Amino acid sequence: MVPLGVGYSIAIRLGLAVTGFIVVLFLLITQLVNVESLRNFALQNPPRIDRLIDVGALRTNRAYYWLSLTLVSFVTAGLREELWRAATLAGMRALWPGTFMSRTGGIAIVLIAVAFGAAHLPVGALAAVVAGLIGICLGIILIVHRSIWPAVIAHGLFDATTFALLPLIATKVPELRP
């Protein structure tokens, strides 16, 4: 299960990067926006990481850093959220057993991902959209493997690598700091 989770975590991160690149490229090519307006949008709508984690403490407090990368990433986020996703999918399948295996199963994954993204709105609109996209990927992993563990590991690794990179990102891109 661990290799699957690692692979999925990497695939999700790369998929998000490629999707973001394609969206930005499309916006620029079609001239729906220009580079300056994209830059202004990013600066005016930074993710509110401070509502999620203390980046300063990640830099200075080793215990906080390691607890964030382990307990918070894998138990609080990975296990708890994937248990919620699995229970919600199971509940939907129990309510609509005949249609769950049709396109409605995909709709269920998307509906749950939208709720997952909405739960991340306090961090910012862009973070909520990204969380929703991640939720779709994690829902597919649950359905394909019929197990929460690959999704828990993928989710935990995604969050852990994000938390590990936040101090570096905050140092290199200070305008994104709250």
N, CA and C atoms as a LAMMPS dump frame, in Angstrom:
ITEM: TIMESTEP
0
ITEM: NUMBER OF ATOMS
534
ITEM: BOX BOUNDS ff ff ff
-5.0000000000000000e+02 5.0000000000000000e+02
-5.0000000000000000e+02 5.0000000000000000e+02
-5.0000000000000000e+02 5.0000000000000000e+02
ITEM: ATOMS id mol type element x y z
1 1 1 N 0.807 -1.2 0
2 1 2 C 0 0 0
3 1 3 C 0.855 1.272 0
4 2 1 N 2 1.218 0.676
5 2 2 C 2.848 2.411 0.756
6 2 3 C 3.35 2.826 -0.622
7 3 1 N 3.883 1.907 -1.436
8 3 2 C 4.326 2.341 -2.772
9 3 3 C 3.189 2.941 -3.6
10 4 1 N 1.982 2.358 -3.493
11 4 2 C 0.837 2.928 -4.212
12 4 3 C 0.562 4.349 -3.744
13 5 1 N 0.539 4.542 -2.43
14 5 2 C 0.278 5.872 -1.879
15 5 3 C 1.321 6.884 -2.307
16 6 1 N 2.59 6.476 -2.293
17 6 2 C 3.679 7.362 -2.722
18 6 3 C 3.489 7.73 -4.196
19 7 1 N 3.235 6.725 -5.014
20 7 2 C 3.042 6.975 -6.437
21 7 3 C 1.857 7.888 -6.702
22 8 1 N 0.759 7.638 -5.999
23 8 2 C -0.418 8.487 -6.181
24 8 3 C -0.165 9.915 -5.708
25 9 1 N 0.547 10.069 -4.623
26 9 2 C 0.844 11.415 -4.125
27 9 3 C 1.656 12.204 -5.155
28 10 1 N 2.647 11.55 -5.719
29 10 2 C 3.467 12.198 -6.754
30 10 3 C 2.618 12.491 -7.99
31 11 1 N 1.791 11.535 -8.392
32 11 2 C 0.947 11.717 -9.572
33 11 3 C -0.045 12.867 -9.373
34 12 1 N -0.631 12.96 -8.177
35 12 2 C -1.577 14.039 -7.909
36 12 3 C -0.875 15.392 -7.995
37 13 1 N 0.302 15.504 -7.376
38 13 2 C 1.033 16.774 -7.402
39 13 3 C 1.423 17.152 -8.836
40 14 1 N 1.913 16.192 -9.603
41 14 2 C 2.278 16.47 -10.996
42 14 3 C 1.043 16.805 -11.827
43 15 1 N -0.044 16.083 -11.595
44 15 2 C -1.284 16.353 -12.32
45 15 3 C -1.802 17.749 -12.044
46 16 1 N -1.738 18.185 -10.792
47 16 2 C -2.164 19.546 -10.45
48 16 3 C -1.266 20.582 -11.113
49 17 1 N 0.037 20.328 -11.129
50 17 2 C 0.976 21.267 -11.754
51 17 3 C 0.704 21.377 -13.253
52 18 1 N 0.518 20.25 -13.906
53 18 2 C 0.253 20.263 -15.349
54 18 3 C -1.089 20.939 -15.632
55 19 1 N -2.113 20.623 -14.838
56 19 2 C -3.428 21.244 -15.022
57 19 3 C -3.342 22.761 -14.837
58 20 1 N -2.662 23.192 -13.787
59 20 2 C -2.493 24.626 -13.554
60 20 3 C -1.76 25.303 -14.695
61 21 1 N -0.711 24.665 -15.181
62 21 2 C 0.057 25.212 -16.297
63 21 3 C -0.816 25.342 -17.542
64 22 1 N -1.597 24.304 -17.842
65 22 2 C -2.463 24.327 -19.025
66 22 3 C -3.519 25.416 -18.898
67 23 1 N -4.117 25.56 -17.716
68 23 2 C -5.142 26.595 -17.511
69 23 3 C -4.541 27.985 -17.708
70 24 1 N -3.384 28.24 -17.095
71 24 2 C -2.736 29.55 -17.239
72 24 3 C -2.346 29.793 -18.691
73 25 1 N -1.782 28.797 -19.337
74 25 2 C -1.401 28.931 -20.747
75 25 3 C -2.623 29.224 -21.613
76 26 1 N -3.718 28.51 -21.377
77 26 2 C -4.957 28.753 -22.119
78 26 3 C -5.439 30.194 -21.923
79 27 1 N -5.439 30.657 -20.68
80 27 2 C -5.881 32.02 -20.395
81 27 3 C -5.011 33.058 -21.101
82 28 1 N -3.71 32.798 -21.135
83 28 2 C -2.796 33.738 -21.789
84 28 3 C -2.908 33.681 -23.308
85 29 1 N -3.005 32.477 -23.868
86 29 2 C -3.083 32.331 -25.326
87 29 3 C -4.378 32.926 -25.864
88 30 1 N -5.474 32.667 -25.174
89 30 2 C -6.766 33.194 -25.635
90 30 3 C -6.929 34.667 -25.279
91 31 1 N -5.954 35.2 -24.583
92 31 2 C -5.926 36.598 -24.165
93 31 3 C -7.137 36.975 -23.305
94 32 1 N -7.664 35.965 -22.578
95 32 2 C -8.726 36.263 -21.618
96 32 3 C -8.16 37.088 -20.46
97 33 1 N -6.887 36.865 -20.164
98 33 2 C -6.178 37.66 -19.161
99 33 3 C -4.752 37.863 -19.649
100 34 1 N -4.055 38.837 -19.035
101 34 2 C -2.651 39.024 -19.364
102 34 3 C -1.802 38.654 -18.143
103 35 1 N -0.512 38.625 -18.335
104 35 2 C 0.402 38.207 -17.277
105 35 3 C 0.253 39.097 -16.046
106 36 1 N 0.129 40.388 -16.262
107 36 2 C 0.017 41.323 -15.139
108 36 3 C -1.254 41.075 -14.326
109 37 1 N -2.366 40.808 -14.991
110 37 2 C -3.609 40.564 -14.254
111 37 3 C -3.545 39.243 -13.498
112 38 1 N -2.874 38.225 -14.065
113 38 2 C -2.68 36.965 -13.335
114 38 3 C -1.817 37.188 -12.107
115 39 1 N -0.758 37.961 -12.262
116 39 2 C 0.128 38.263 -11.139
117 39 3 C -0.636 39.018 -10.053
118 40 1 N -1.42 40.012 -10.449
119 40 2 C -2.211 40.778 -9.475
120 40 3 C -3.226 39.89 -8.764
121 41 1 N -3.873 38.988 -9.526
122 41 2 C -4.837 38.073 -8.914
123 41 3 C -4.153 37.2 -7.869
124 42 1 N -2.98 36.663 -8.215
125 42 2 C -2.252 35.808 -7.275
126 42 3 C -1.838 36.58 -6.028
127 43 1 N -1.397 37.804 -6.196
128 43 2 C -0.975 38.609 -5.048
129 43 3 C -2.157 39.05 -4.192
130 44 1 N -3.307 39.275 -4.807
131 44 2 C -4.483 39.713 -4.055
132 44 3 C -5.237 38.55 -3.414
133 45 1 N -4.996 37.328 -3.863
134 45 2 C -5.709 36.157 -3.362
135 45 3 C -4.741 35.056 -2.924
136 46 1 N -3.792 35.376 -2.052
137 46 2 C -2.854 34.326 -1.643
138 46 3 C -3.569 33.304 -0.753
139 47 1 N -3.084 32.069 -0.753
140 47 2 C -3.678 31.091 0.16
141 47 3 C -3.425 31.523 1.602
142 48 1 N -4.42 31.396 2.454
143 48 2 C -4.314 31.788 3.867
144 48 3 C -3.772 30.606 4.666
145 49 1 N -2.513 30.296 4.437
146 49 2 C -1.864 29.177 5.093
147 49 3 C -1.884 29.349 6.612
148 50 1 N -1.867 30.619 7.073
149 50 2 C -1.859 30.877 8.511
150 50 3 C -3.119 30.345 9.199
151 51 1 N -4.176 30.088 8.445
152 51 2 C -5.393 29.514 9.016
153 51 3 C -5.296 28.01 9.152
154 52 1 N -4.221 27.455 8.624
155 52 2 C -4.027 26.016 8.617
156 52 3 C -2.847 25.596 9.486
157 53 1 N -1.766 26.356 9.382
158 53 2 C -0.525 25.962 10.05
159 53 3 C 0.332 27.205 10.289
160 54 1 N 1.185 27.159 11.285
161 54 2 C 2.079 28.272 11.613
162 54 3 C 3.419 28.06 10.911
163 55 1 N 3.629 28.775 9.811
164 55 2 C 4.84 28.595 9.008
165 55 3 C 6.08 28.987 9.803
166 56 1 N 5.977 30.027 10.621
167 56 2 C 7.109 30.423 11.457
168 56 3 C 7.522 29.307 12.407
169 57 1 N 6.543 28.645 12.986
170 57 2 C 6.848 27.53 13.891
171 57 3 C 7.426 26.344 13.13
172 58 1 N 6.997 26.151 11.89
173 58 2 C 7.6 25.086 11.083
174 58 3 C 9.095 25.327 10.909
175 59 1 N 9.472 26.611 10.786
176 59 2 C 10.885 26.97 10.611
177 59 3 C 11.701 26.828 11.884
178 60 1 N 11.095 27.139 13.016
179 60 2 C 11.883 27.271 14.244
180 60 3 C 11.669 26.172 15.275
181 61 1 N 10.548 25.485 15.247
182 61 2 C 10.219 24.5 16.28
183 61 3 C 10.246 23.098 15.66
184 62 1 N 11.29 22.344 15.969
185 62 2 C 11.463 21.001 15.38
186 62 3 C 10.316 20.07 15.755
187 63 1 N 9.829 20.133 16.984
188 63 2 C 8.724 19.266 17.406
189 63 3 C 7.465 19.587 16.597
190 64 1 N 7.149 20.872 16.441
191 64 2 C 5.993 21.294 15.659
192 64 3 C 6.141 20.829 14.209
193 65 1 N 7.343 20.986 13.666
194 65 2 C 7.624 20.582 12.291
195 65 3 C 7.334 19.092 12.104
196 66 1 N 7.917 18.245 12.959
197 66 2 C 7.778 16.802 12.794
198 66 3 C 6.375 16.313 13.127
199 67 1 N 5.716 16.928 14.1
200 67 2 C 4.328 16.567 14.386
201 67 3 C 3.423 16.944 13.207
202 68 1 N 3.704 18.07 12.572
203 68 2 C 2.917 18.485 11.405
204 68 3 C 3.114 17.53 10.237
205 69 1 N 4.359 17.084 10.027
206 69 2 C 4.644 16.189 8.919
207 69 3 C 4.17 14.762 9.159
208 70 1 N 3.954 14.386 10.414
209 70 2 C 3.54 13.014 10.72
210 70 3 C 2.092 12.971 11.208
211 71 1 N 1.87 13.346 12.439
212 71 2 C 0.555 13.222 13.052
213 71 3 C -0.512 14.039 12.317
214 72 1 N -0.233 15.299 12.072
215 72 2 C -1.223 16.162 11.414
216 72 3 C -1.468 15.681 9.982
217 73 1 N -0.407 15.408 9.229
218 73 2 C -0.557 15.029 7.821
219 73 3 C -1.232 13.676 7.641
220 74 1 N -0.807 12.685 8.414
221 74 2 C -1.295 11.331 8.17
222 74 3 C -2.523 10.956 8.988
223 75 1 N -2.65 11.476 10.202
224 75 2 C -3.791 11.094 11.032
225 75 3 C -4.904 12.124 10.928
226 76 1 N -4.589 13.385 11.249
227 76 2 C -5.623 14.413 11.245
228 76 3 C -6.154 14.638 9.837
229 77 1 N -5.284 14.719 8.856
230 77 2 C -5.745 14.962 7.481
231 77 3 C -5.999 13.639 6.765
232 78 1 N -4.969 12.871 6.558
233 78 2 C -5.091 11.656 5.746
234 78 3 C -6.134 10.675 6.242
235 79 1 N -5.974 10.153 7.436
236 79 2 C -6.887 9.117 7.933
237 79 3 C -8.29 9.669 8.178
238 80 1 N -8.396 10.781 8.874
239 80 2 C -9.719 11.32 9.221
240 80 3 C -10.506 11.688 7.963
241 81 1 N -9.877 12.383 7.042
242 81 2 C -10.594 12.829 5.851
243 81 3 C -10.913 11.675 4.905
244 82 1 N -10.058 10.681 4.824
245 82 2 C -10.353 9.538 3.953
246 82 3 C -11.403 8.622 4.577
247 83 1 N -11.449 8.542 5.905
248 83 2 C -12.555 7.824 6.556
249 83 3 C -13.877 8.523 6.252
250 84 1 N -13.869 9.856 6.318
251 84 2 C -15.074 10.621 5.979
252 84 3 C -15.482 10.365 4.533
253 85 1 N -14.509 10.41 3.624
254 85 2 C -14.808 10.209 2.198
255 85 3 C -15.362 8.8 1.971
256 86 1 N -14.74 7.79 2.576
257 86 2 C -15.201 6.408 2.405
258 86 3 C -16.598 6.218 2.991
259 87 1 N -16.845 6.795 4.159
260 87 2 C -18.166 6.668 4.781
261 87 3 C -19.234 7.373 3.943
262 88 1 N -18.907 8.516 3.402
263 88 2 C -19.86 9.247 2.572
264 88 3 C -20.149 8.481 1.284
265 89 1 N -19.122 7.922 0.673
266 89 2 C -19.33 7.099 -0.528
267 89 3 C -20.177 5.867 -0.198
268 90 1 N -19.891 5.227 0.932
269 90 2 C -20.667 4.049 1.333
270 90 3 C -22.122 4.429 1.594
271 91 1 N -22.345 5.562 2.228
272 91 2 C -23.707 6.022 2.47
273 91 3 C -24.45 6.293 1.176
274 92 1 N -23.781 6.905 0.21
275 92 2 C -24.422 7.168 -1.078
276 92 3 C -24.738 5.864 -1.807
277 93 1 N -23.831 4.902 -1.704
278 93 2 C -24.077 3.614 -2.355
279 93 3 C -25.254 2.906 -1.687
280 94 1 N -25.382 3.025 -0.36
281 94 2 C -26.502 2.41 0.352
282 94 3 C -27.822 3.079 -0.026
283 95 1 N -27.789 4.4 -0.233
284 95 2 C -29.011 5.122 -0.597
285 95 3 C -29.438 4.855 -2.04
286 96 1 N -28.48 4.739 -2.943
287 96 2 C -28.769 4.561 -4.365
288 96 3 C -27.964 3.385 -4.931
289 97 1 N -28.252 2.144 -4.482
290 97 2 C -27.42 1 -4.904
291 97 3 C -27.484 0.707 -6.401
292 98 1 N -28.629 0.879 -7.009
293 98 2 C -28.768 0.543 -8.425
294 98 3 C -28.032 1.494 -9.341
295 99 1 N -27.886 2.72 -8.924
296 99 2 C -27.274 3.709 -9.809
297 99 3 C -25.827 4.01 -9.454
298 100 1 N -25.371 3.529 -8.319
299 100 2 C -24.032 3.91 -7.874
300 100 3 C -22.946 3.439 -8.83
301 101 1 N -23.117 2.278 -9.416
302 101 2 C -22.081 1.754 -10.299
303 101 3 C -22.146 2.365 -11.703
304 102 1 N -23.167 3.166 -11.97
305 102 2 C -23.239 3.85 -13.255
306 102 3 C -22.521 5.189 -13.142
307 103 1 N -22.896 6.136 -13.976
308 103 2 C -22.277 7.465 -13.929
309 103 3 C -22.517 8.155 -12.593
310 104 1 N -23.547 7.718 -11.887
311 104 2 C -23.849 8.332 -10.599
312 104 3 C -22.696 8.129 -9.618
313 105 1 N -21.956 7.038 -9.758
314 105 2 C -20.782 6.824 -8.9
315 105 3 C -19.766 7.926 -9.099
316 106 1 N -19.561 8.309 -10.345
317 106 2 C -18.66 9.429 -10.64
318 106 3 C -19.211 10.737 -10.104
319 107 1 N -20.524 10.892 -10.213
320 107 2 C -21.159 12.099 -9.676
321 107 3 C -20.976 12.151 -8.163
322 108 1 N -21.088 10.994 -7.508
323 108 2 C -20.886 10.939 -6.053
324 108 3 C -19.477 11.393 -5.69
325 109 1 N -18.489 10.925 -6.427
326 109 2 C -17.102 11.324 -6.167
327 109 3 C -16.961 12.835 -6.322
328 110 1 N -17.555 13.389 -7.364
329 110 2 C -17.459 14.83 -7.601
330 110 3 C -18.19 15.61 -6.506
331 111 1 N -19.39 15.171 -6.123
332 111 2 C -20.13 15.86 -5.057
333 111 3 C -19.352 15.868 -3.745
334 112 1 N -18.756 14.74 -3.42
335 112 2 C -17.962 14.649 -2.196
336 112 3 C -16.72 15.534 -2.312
337 113 1 N -16.116 15.584 -3.494
338 113 2 C -14.947 16.445 -3.705
339 113 3 C -15.318 17.918 -3.581
340 114 1 N -16.497 18.293 -4.058
341 114 2 C -16.957 19.68 -3.926
342 114 3 C -17.118 20.024 -2.446
343 115 1 N -17.704 19.113 -1.668
344 115 2 C -17.842 19.345 -0.223
345 115 3 C -16.473 19.438 0.443
346 116 1 N -15.548 18.591 0.018
347 116 2 C -14.176 18.606 0.547
348 116 3 C -13.5 19.936 0.224
349 117 1 N -13.66 20.395 -1.008
350 117 2 C -13.1 21.689 -1.397
351 117 3 C -13.726 22.821 -0.608
352 118 1 N -15.047 22.791 -0.455
353 118 2 C -15.741 23.841 0.301
354 118 3 C -15.259 23.902 1.747
355 119 1 N -14.924 22.767 2.307
356 119 2 C -14.4 22.75 3.68
357 119 3 C -13.057 23.465 3.777
358 120 1 N -12.37 23.612 2.654
359 120 2 C -11.078 24.298 2.63
360 120 3 C -11.188 25.779 2.248
361 121 1 N -12.392 26.29 2.103
362 121 2 C -12.583 27.708 1.75
363 121 3 C -11.919 28.686 2.717
364 122 1 N -11.858 28.41 4.028
365 122 2 C -11.17 29.363 4.905
366 122 3 C -9.705 29.606 4.535
367 123 1 N -9.109 28.673 3.806
368 123 2 C -7.72 28.839 3.377
369 123 3 C -7.644 29.681 2.106
370 124 1 N -8.761 29.842 1.392
371 124 2 C -8.809 30.65 0.183
372 124 3 C -9.511 29.916 -0.937
373 125 1 N -10.016 30.686 -1.888
374 125 2 C -10.784 30.109 -2.996
375 125 3 C -9.927 29.184 -3.858
376 126 1 N -8.711 29.61 -4.17
377 126 2 C -7.843 28.775 -4.994
378 126 3 C -7.487 27.478 -4.265
379 127 1 N -7.228 27.568 -2.962
380 127 2 C -6.94 26.37 -2.163
381 127 3 C -8.143 25.435 -2.149
382 128 1 N -9.347 25.995 -2.113
383 128 2 C -10.56 25.175 -2.125
384 128 3 C -10.713 24.442 -3.457
385 129 1 N -10.408 25.13 -4.556
386 129 2 C -10.487 24.488 -5.869
387 129 3 C -9.467 23.356 -5.965
388 130 1 N -8.247 23.618 -5.517
389 130 2 C -7.2 22.594 -5.544
390 130 3 C -7.592 21.42 -4.653
391 131 1 N -8.127 21.698 -3.464
392 131 2 C -8.569 20.631 -2.57
393 131 3 C -9.676 19.81 -3.226
394 132 1 N -10.58 20.468 -3.944
395 132 2 C -11.631 19.74 -4.654
396 132 3 C -11.066 18.813 -5.722
397 133 1 N -10.07 19.3 -6.462
398 133 2 C -9.43 18.462 -7.485
399 133 3 C -8.703 17.278 -6.841
400 134 1 N -8.035 17.545 -5.735
401 134 2 C -7.368 16.46 -4.999
402 134 3 C -8.419 15.467 -4.513
403 135 1 N -9.555 15.984 -4.044
404 135 2 C -10.634 15.119 -3.57
405 135 3 C -11.147 14.181 -4.652
406 136 1 N -11.235 14.668 -5.886
407 136 2 C -11.65 13.791 -6.992
408 136 3 C -10.645 12.661 -7.158
409 137 1 N -9.365 12.998 -7.14
410 137 2 C -8.317 11.975 -7.282
411 137 3 C -8.379 10.953 -6.143
412 138 1 N -8.526 11.449 -4.918
413 138 2 C -8.575 10.54 -3.771
414 138 3 C -9.824 9.67 -3.807
415 139 1 N -10.941 10.21 -4.271
416 139 2 C -12.159 9.419 -4.409
417 139 3 C -11.99 8.305 -5.432
418 140 1 N -11.334 8.614 -6.516
419 140 2 C -11.076 7.586 -7.541
420 140 3 C -10.187 6.492 -6.964
421 141 1 N -9.164 6.892 -6.2
422 141 2 C -8.274 5.9 -5.575
423 141 3 C -9.076 4.983 -4.659
424 142 1 N -9.982 5.543 -3.864
425 142 2 C -10.817 4.723 -2.973
426 142 3 C -11.648 3.716 -3.762
427 143 1 N -12.272 4.177 -4.83
428 143 2 C -13.133 3.304 -5.633
429 143 3 C -12.316 2.216 -6.328
430 144 1 N -11.203 2.596 -6.926
431 144 2 C -10.389 1.633 -7.673
432 144 3 C -9.837 0.544 -6.763
433 145 1 N -9.323 0.93 -5.592
434 145 2 C -8.666 -0.048 -4.723
435 145 3 C -9.585 -0.659 -3.675
436 146 1 N -10.787 -0.069 -3.505
437 146 2 C -11.728 -0.547 -2.491
438 146 3 C -11.062 -0.637 -1.118
439 147 1 N -10.21 0.348 -0.868
440 147 2 C -9.479 0.444 0.39
441 147 3 C -9.154 1.911 0.636
442 148 1 N -9.139 2.302 1.906
443 148 2 C -8.782 3.69 2.203
444 148 3 C -7.28 3.9 2.249
445 149 1 N -6.504 2.838 2.422
446 149 2 C -5.083 2.998 2.73
447 149 3 C -4.25 3.65 1.646
448 150 1 N -4.394 3.307 0.374
449 150 2 C -3.62 4.058 -0.63
450 150 3 C -3.976 5.549 -0.631
451 151 1 N -5.259 5.861 -0.429
452 151 2 C -5.679 7.274 -0.389
453 151 3 C -5.155 7.962 0.871
454 152 1 N -5.161 7.268 2.011
455 152 2 C -4.636 7.85 3.257
456 152 3 C -3.16 8.183 3.092
457 153 1 N -2.404 7.261 2.528
458 153 2 C -0.965 7.481 2.348
459 153 3 C -0.717 8.594 1.324
460 154 1 N -1.46 8.581 0.219
461 154 2 C -1.299 9.638 -0.787
462 154 3 C -1.646 10.999 -0.193
463 155 1 N -2.754 11.07 0.546
464 155 2 C -3.183 12.323 1.163
465 155 3 C -2.157 12.79 2.201
466 156 1 N -1.72 11.871 3.051
467 156 2 C -0.738 12.22 4.078
468 156 3 C 0.575 12.703 3.485
469 157 1 N 1.066 12.017 2.456
470 157 2 C 2.316 12.439 1.812
471 157 3 C 2.156 13.776 1.1
472 158 1 N 0.998 13.986 0.481
473 158 2 C 0.754 15.265 -0.178
474 158 3 C 0.83 16.391 0.854
475 159 1 N 0.126 16.23 1.97
476 159 2 C 0.136 17.262 3.007
477 159 3 C 1.516 17.407 3.645
478 160 1 N 2.183 16.29 3.92
479 160 2 C 3.499 16.348 4.557
480 160 3 C 4.516 17.07 3.677
481 161 1 N 4.516 16.77 2.384
482 161 2 C 5.469 17.464 1.503
483 161 3 C 5.113 18.947 1.386
484 162 1 N 3.82 19.25 1.394
485 162 2 C 3.41 20.657 1.359
486 162 3 C 3.901 21.376 2.602
487 163 1 N 3.669 20.79 3.778
488 163 2 C 4.109 21.419 5.029
489 163 3 C 5.628 21.547 5.073
490 164 1 N 6.336 20.541 4.551
491 164 2 C 7.798 20.589 4.552
492 164 3 C 8.32 21.702 3.649
493 165 1 N 7.611 21.979 2.557
494 165 2 C 8.054 23.006 1.609
495 165 3 C 7.617 24.419 1.984
496 166 1 N 6.609 24.559 2.852
497 166 2 C 6.083 25.887 3.184
498 166 3 C 7.13 26.867 3.705
499 167 1 N 8.032 26.481 4.621
500 167 2 C 9.038 27.459 5.072
501 167 3 C 9.924 27.955 3.926
502 168 1 N 10.3 27.072 3.016
503 168 2 C 11.119 27.46 1.868
504 168 3 C 10.338 28.397 0.946
505 169 1 N 9.088 28.055 0.67
506 169 2 C 8.251 28.889 -0.197
507 169 3 C 8.047 30.265 0.429
508 170 1 N 7.777 30.305 1.733
509 170 2 C 7.562 31.582 2.42
510 170 3 C 8.814 32.446 2.384
511 171 1 N 9.979 31.821 2.397
512 171 2 C 11.229 32.578 2.328
513 171 3 C 11.473 33.097 0.909
514 172 1 N 11.215 32.272 -0.087
515 172 2 C 11.485 32.637 -1.48
516 172 3 C 10.426 33.565 -2.077
517 173 1 N 9.177 33.467 -1.602
518 173 2 C 8.078 34.283 -2.132
519 173 3 C 7.395 34.999 -0.958
520 174 1 N 8.06 36.035 -0.42
521 174 2 C 7.527 36.682 0.789
522 174 3 C 6.162 37.336 0.613
523 175 1 N 5.805 37.715 -0.621
524 175 2 C 4.501 38.358 -0.806
525 175 3 C 3.331 37.392 -0.616
526 176 1 N 3.605 36.087 -0.565
527 176 2 C 2.56 35.111 -0.297
528 176 3 C 2.316 34.91 1.196
529 177 1 N 3.206 35.468 2.023
530 177 2 C 3.013 35.36 3.468
531 177 3 C 1.834 36.207 3.905
532 178 1 N 1.05 35.7 4.881
533 178 2 C -0.085 36.485 5.386
534 178 3 C 0.371 37.717 6.139
